[in-house]
């Protein structure tokens, strides 16, 4: 099954099981994924302006899809940078957006946690 399709019906009972916390199918569940070791993650940093009214946003991309991991990392980076932000999942994995051009602060904070960065 490709990643951009969603299971509608299956006669296989194993594919029809739902996660008790998020009520999504177990195959599509993101809440129960364990947080990876920080050494396994290589985050990609980039700056975006398009579609944001000229405002600059620092995006940390290609993070694990674990909701709890993304929420914890986003909260820590927002406090460290003193600005707002959000988190979510995309095609390449999880991402965190921090308002402003905070690449150097984010790079230093991720290095302290043992997360490698590119960009």
C-alpha positions, 0 to 999 in steps of 0.5 A: 500500500502506498503512503499517499493512499488510505485503506477503506476496507479490507477483509483481513482483520489485522489491517482493520485494527484501530489504535486505542489512543488516536482511533486511526488504523494501526498501519497509519498510527503516529501516536504510538511510534517510539521516540528514536535515539537522537543519534539516528536523526539527521534534521534538515534546516531551511528557511521559507518565506513563500506563502507566509506574507513575507515572514521568515520561518525556519523549518526543521524537516525529516524528523521522526513522525512520532507526535510526542517526540515532535511536540517535545522538540517543538516546545523545547526549541520555541523556549530556546529561541524565544519565538512561536512555532508549530509541528506536524507531519509531511511526506518526508516525515515530521517537521517543526516550524519556528518563527524567524531566522533562528538557524544558528540557535536551532543548530546549537540546540540540536547539537546539544541533544546529539541530533545531526543537522544539514543545511 
